[in-house]
Amino acid sequence: LQEALKRLGYLKIDRTTTYYGYMTRDAVMAFQRANKLAVDGVVGPNTIKVINKKLK
């Protein structure tokens, strides 16, 4: 998730981890807002679908 958000320009970190902290949550919310998704910080099926589409 962090790697995807980083590639898409929503997460500005040097090293990715598996930790879902405030920086990841904020990046998810920014992604959701920019893509007109429900802004809740939860990476549900709709968010995953749009992330995967953007990475193609």
Secondary structure, DSSP 4 states (H G I P E B T S, - for coil): -HHHHHHTTS---SS--S---HHHHHHHHHHHHHTT---SS---HHHHHHHHHHH-
